[in-house]
Each structure stands twice: as C-alpha cells, then as structure tokens.
Amino acid sequence: MSAATASAAEHGIVTIDTGFHRPVFDAAYLLIENGRAAFVDCGTQHSIPALLAALDANGLTPDDVDWLILTHVHLDHAGGAGALMRRLPNARLAVHPRGAPHMIDPSRLVAGATAVYGEAEMARSYGEIVPVPAERVVVAGDGFVVDLAGRPLLCVDTPGHARHHLCVWDQRSRAWFTGDTFGLSYREFDSARGPFALPTSSPVQFEPEPLKQSIRSLLARDPAAMYLTHYGRVEDVQRLGADLIEQIDGMVRIARAAAQAGSEDLHARLTAALADYFLARAREHGSALNEEQARDVLAVDFELNAQGLEVWLARAG
C-alpha cells in the first residue's frame, strides 16, 4: 500500500494522506462497498497519485468509483476535483448547491486564490484547477442521499465554516465525514486525554453561530466517530464538540477585543492573541509538544483563523 495511504479500516473506510502542505495534514477518504467506491474530498491535483494508489491497494480501479463527494470547494478539499474526475470515467460529483457552480466553472476560485497566493504558489501548492462537466455534477442539497452500492450516505447542510459546506453521515460506521465543520485535530497534539481539536475560521465565510449549530447537529446523532479532513478519525466526539463550541466563543471574544483596540496592527494583535489562546488550551490538554513545536504545527492556522475573523468583523460591523 502507498505510504500516503492508511490501511483499510473497518466499515470499508480508508484514510488517504493527500500530501498537501505537510504529512498527516490533509486527508481524503475512500469508501468501499460491494466492490464499488466513493471518495470524500480529494485534495489538490498533486494528490491524484495517492488517491489512485489507494484504489489499487484495495483491489479497485478508477472504473469502480461511482462518486466523488465534496464537503466544500476550498482548494485543499476540492482543488483536484476536475482533474480527478477525468480519471474516473463512471463517477459523478456530489457537491453543495452553492459549490456546484464553482466546480463547473472554477474561474472565480482560481482568480481569488491567485490574487492571494500568486501564480507560482498556486501551481506549486494546487496544480491545475480544471472544470467538471455540468452533466457529471449532482447538486447535493440538505437531505440528499448518495447511494454507494446500496450504502446510503446522507448529505447535510452544515454552514459556519463556509456557506457551501456539507457533512456526510454514514450509518454503517455511525460516523460523519466533517470536512472543516468539526474543526482541526492534528495527531501531534494527541495526549492521554485523547485528541485535541480547534475550530477553523479560515476566510471568507466564517459565521460563529451557524457553526456552533452545525456542530450541535452533528453531535445530535450520537456518532461513534468523526472523519476530519485535518486530520483523520477521532472519537470522544461529545467532549471535542463541547470544546469546539467553547473555543468558537473564545475566538469571538478575542476578535471583538482586538477590534476595540483599533484598526492599526489589527491582524498582528489578533494573530498573537489567537496563538496564545490555542497554545494555552493545548498545554491544558497535556500536549507533549513544546511551545516552539506547537507554534510550528499551528502557524498556518493562526494566520488563516485571524484572516477569517477579520473578514467576519468587517461583515458584522
């Protein structure tokens, strides 16, 4: 099996390390049922070899894939969708109604990301972003059920991280595929207490109250586990969900306090305050990482969370 692919788990769920950004950071999932397959999220164009290797390692071919389900269209989850679909002749792509237009015509996604990162970094991190033919796109509204060889996968609207976000409920495993709705949980922070999770407010559609309600909706099904994009399967989900809701409220307090101090150096103040907040919580959790190590793992998230909170502050007035 590919080094980028975890061993096949129970319930026919395989965790695939897409290789985006760093190892064990960005996951896609392969679901296998009666010789048929579905991917949940796909990473970037650079992730395609790992996805195809996961098929091969499990005795499958691209012809056996019926679905690519996207939790949302942020590029670390969906940047490779168009290129991957070209390799999956029988697959359809299921995506939130708000995300579907961006898969059929990704030009706005590309323009927005290029404006932030520049062309060279776009090519390095994401590769080519290509459209998906409209006839292969299935709009998965709230309550839509993907049928994977008789295995129902329920798509539920879960705004808060993004307005085009859905999560996928798999009754077989009693687990959710959560994209970014259930936050980030990096394995480096696991301790004797179990996993540690923090919310993600990356730009540009973070909304704290809808996000908290989405988390509560996921927990209401009493899931056995969550499959996060960042990163992997986590259990003890009721504790994690309560922690996430508490941290969302903490992030809102931090953002409002930073805004009240004035607009000058807002981003720097906000980033520093978020770093202090999350690092303190990681220490309380019993993380074995020292502060320098923890800062290194979370540096991108401090930056993205600050950016997203700034956009939210501007929108909230």
Salt bridges, closest charged atoms under 4 A:
GLU10 OE1 - HIS11 NE2 3.77
ASP26 OD1 - HIS230 ND1 3.77
GLU33 OE1 - ARG151 NH1 3.15
GLU33 OE1 - ARG172 NH1 2.89
ASP41 OD2 - HIS77 ND1 3.03
ASP64 OD1 - ARG36 NH1 3.46
ASP66 OD1 - ARG36 NH2 2.63
ASP76 OD2 - HIS77 NE2 3.57
ASP76 OD2 - HIS230 NE2 3.02
GLU121 OE2 - ARG124 NH2 2.72
ASP157 OD1 - HIS96 NE2 2.81
ASP170 OD2 - ARG151 NH2 2.56
ASP180 OD2 - HIS72 NE2 3.41
ASP180 OD2 - HIS77 NE2 3.02
ASP180 OD2 - HIS161 NE2 3.12
ASP180 OD1 - HIS230 NE2 3.65
GLU188 OE2 - ARG22 NH1 2.94
ASP190 OD1 - ARG187 NH2 2.89
GLU207 OE2 - ARG163 NH2 3.08
GLU209 OE2 - LYS212 NZ 3.08
GLU235 OE2 - ARG233 NH2 2.91
ASP236 OD2 - ARG239 NE 2.51
ASP243 OD2 - ARG239 NH1 3.31
GLU246 OE2 - ARG281 NH1 2.85
ASP249 OD1 - LYS212 NZ 2.67
ASP276 OD1 - ARG295 NH2 3.58
GLU291 OE1 - ARG283 NH1 3.69
GLU291 OE2 - ARG295 NE 3.05
GLU303 OE2 - HIS267 NE2 2.93
GLU310 OE2 - HIS267 ND1 2.43
